[in-house]
């Protein structure tokens, strides 16, 4: 057996997912490995790669192996990786997950943390749950697209954030009054400070310091340039540091955000209920579209049967002709008119004699 000179590590795109599956934050991984949080962020984005003892520790955190290695076996990390490869090659092929099973796995992995993150954006527990459920309903409705997305968790997170920060919620009666604040004074102060930030700044702060995304990933998810995302992040941190000096350090701010989200005690609905609601909503929209189409066809048919088949020019309105004397109304004749009538009746008309045909 030839010993591999490098420590096997998952691809950079999988490192953050594996860390989150172990319920570890970037700060916790950095403390365990003995590096800074920025270094862990660089490892997850692929800008740098760990080496030596740090790489071995980082690999064990991402994929711990409970089976102990004998003392006589050389290269523990390489032998463990070789055993994993042999086991993967000899294990029987597993059946692929059904769409419902894959959706339930994604929901179980993302929904609990996503509800807490959405609460940091809105400060409303019910709105946070509604936004996450709506995002997963859209994901199930468009599952063929979401299933092949490079980052399904990011797709659902961006949709949930958009639903939570929609300005139309202000017109809902149930969201016009504030909810009960957190019990802890520090949590209340931090939440009120977050809600004073503009929504784009608040979202950037939660993604970078709360979720742990890098600056390029945060800029891409917020649809902004890297420079604009950096400016929003600095402004948000300055606002928080001005009101809460204890959270001026980004590490303390990240811990404060995690504590605020954990103290909210939010629970997500069951994935089967979310899928059923999505299917029911899609069915209702389909029935509404069919009814509207039938009504439109009926109105069009009625118009075709009742509309005129030839053109009828409109009648021009009447106009008054100037200079024509008004017509006299009928009535008794005057003496002059009676004399004129008698003269016309008694006088023979002058003119040529009537010509009578003569027989031959």
Beta strands, then each sheet from edge to edge (+ up, - down):
end
